[in-house]
Every structure is written in structure tokens, then in C-alpha cells.
Amino acid sequence: MTAYWVAQGVGVLAFLVGITTFINRDERRFKLQLAAYSAIIGVHFFLMGASPASMSAELNALRTVISLRTRSLWVMGIFITLTLGLGLSKFNHAMELLPIFGTVASTWALFRCKGLTTRCVMWCSTACWVTHNFWLGSIGGTLIEGSFLVMNGLNIIRFWRMQRRGIDPFKVEKEVQQ
């Protein structure tokens, strides 16, 4: 029973690290904070005995950091192949497919999308993860992904409204890239 509560404690730690991830408009800070969250939640899933989710989360952390350096289709393909290969080799229940699918979607988003599109695809990925985490009984995982779902959803609406008014919510990011 103590191991269960240690695992839940690591999940709550991940919640605390990840809670402000999606309010970042700067793509670099967004990705670095997302990577830190992914690494911690991966440990949580490992402690919970959820191997496919743990592997997906740890791959998420590595992939997110690497996506800061390259948007290469080749690198993206490696991460998608690793996610599918490792995740599918360890899954025992159909619900364990959700984090695998979510990771594939978010990998595509981080390597091929920008700005609002990235956040929309990440929102769909998050829906997969929150469903899985609730099924698993992960308190911290469900709280954080549920929060991501709400916060990212609200920010998507806010950024979309800014764009409709002619304001570029990702101007800071674009200036840094140039």
C-alpha cells in the first residue's frame, strides 16, 4: 500500500510541475516544461505498473526536447516507430492504446505543427491521456491531464479570439525564431 501512495505522490508532483505548461506562448518554454512534466509522469506510471503509458511518457519527454532542435520527418518517424513498437509490445488492455495514440498525435504536432494547430492536436492527445489516467486510477495523472484539457482548451479559444481580432498570440515565438 505504501508503494501505491508513493506512486500517487509522484503523480501529484507531476501535476504541480505541469499545471502552467499550456499558458506559455513561447514555444521553447512550453516544450521544456512539457518535457519535465512528461519525465515525472512517466515515473509515476512506471510505479503504477502501467508500462505502455510509462514508456510513452518517457518518449514524450525525450521527443519534446529533441523537437526543440529539429523538425525532421526522419526524427519524427523514429519517435512514432518507437512509440508504436514499445507501446504495442507491452499493452494488455484496449485502454492502454490511448496513451500510445495520444503520443503519436502529439509527436506529429510537435514536429509538423506550429502555434494554435499544435495546441489543438495536443488537446486531442490530452483527451486520450485523461481517459486512460481515469481508467488507471491515477489521481495525479487524471488531475493534470484534466487540467491540461481545460487550460489548453481555454487558451485555444483565447488565442483563436486574438487571431480573429488581428493579434498574433505567437508573435514572441516568431520573433525569437527570426
N, C-alpha and C positions, 0 to 999 in steps of 0.2 A: 504494500500500500504506500510506503514511503517513496518508492520509485515513481509511482503514479503522480504524486504531488510534486516531486522534483521536475518531472516532465511538464506538468501543468505550470510550474513556476517559470520554466524556460519559455513556455508559450506566452505567459504574461509579460516576460521581459521582451520578447519579440514584439508584442503588442505595443509596449512603451516606445521601442525604437521606431516602429513603423508608422505610428499614428499620424505623423505630419508629412509623410512621404509625398502624397499627391497634391499638396498645396504648393510645392516647388514649381516655379515656372522655368527655372534654369535647368536645362536637360542634364547637365553634369551632376549637379547636386541631387537631382531627382534619382538618377541612376545609382549614384554612390549610396544613398540612403536605402534605396530598394535592395541593393546588393547586401548591405549589412543586415537588413531585416530578413532576407532570404536565407542567409547563412545561419542565423539564430533559429529561425523557424524550422530549418532543416534538422538541426539538433533536436528540437522539440519532437518532430515527427519520428526521428530515429528512436528516441526514448519512449515514444508511444507505440512502437512496433509497426509503424506504417512505412515500410521500406520504399514503395514506389513514390510516395509523397516526399520522403526524406531525400531520395536521390534527385527528384525533380527540383526541390527547393535548393539543394546544394548546386546543381547545374545552373539554376536560375542565378545564383549569386555570381558564379564564375562567368557565365554568359553576359550578365549585365555589366560587369567590369570590362570585359573584352569588347563589348559593343561601344564603349567609350572611345576605343582606338580604331575600330574598323566597322564598316557596314557591308563587308564582303559576303557575297552569296555563298561562297565556299565555306566560310567560317559558320555562317548561319546553318548551312546544311549539316555540318559536323554536329552542332548542338542539337538540331532536330533529330538526327540519327541516334545520337547518344541518349536523348530523352526517350525516344521510342524503344530503342534496344534495351536499355536498362530498366525502364519502367514496365514494359510489357513482359519482360522475363521474370518479374517478381510479383505481378499482380495476382490476387486471389479472388477478388470480388469486382463486379462491374463498376461500383462506385469509385474504385481505385483508378479507373480510366480518366476520371475528371481532372485530377491534377496533371496527368500526362497531357491531355488535350489542352488544358489551360497553359501549360508550359510551352507547348508547340506554338500556340497562338501568340503568347507574349514574346517568344523568341522572334517570330516573324515581325511583330510590331516594333521591337527594339532595333532590328536590323534594317527594316524596309520602310518604316513609317516615321513621320515627324509630327510634332505638335499635337493638335486635337485628335488626329487619327490614331496616334499612339495611345492616347488616353482612352479612346473608345474601344480599341481592341483589348487594352489592358482591363477595362471594365468587364468585358465578356469573359476574359481569363479569370478575373476575380470571382465572377458568379460561379464558375466551375469549382474554384477552391473553397468558397464559403459553403457550398453544398457538401463537398467532401468532408470538410472540417466538422460540420454539424453532424454528419453521419458517423464520423470517427469518435465524436465526443470530446474534441479538442476545445477546451474553454478559451484559451488564449488565441488559438488559430481561428476559431469562429468569431471571436470579438474583433480581431484585427482585420480579417477579410471582410466581415460585415461592415466595419468602419471604412475600409478601403472602398467598398461598394458604394456607400453613402457619400463619403467625401469626394471620391473621384467623380461620381455621378453629378454632384452639386458643382464641382469645378468644371466639368464638361459643359454644363448648362451656362455657368458664368462665363467661361472662355468663348463659347458659341455666341452669347449675347454681346460680348465685347467685339467679336468679329463682325457681327451684324451692324454695330454702330461705327464700324470703320477703325476700330482699335485693334492693334495686333498684340494679343496677350503674350506672344512668344518673341517679342522684339528683342528683349535682353539676350535670349538664346541666339538669335540670328546675328546680333552684333558681335557676340563673342566668337562665333564661327567664322566671321569675316575678318 
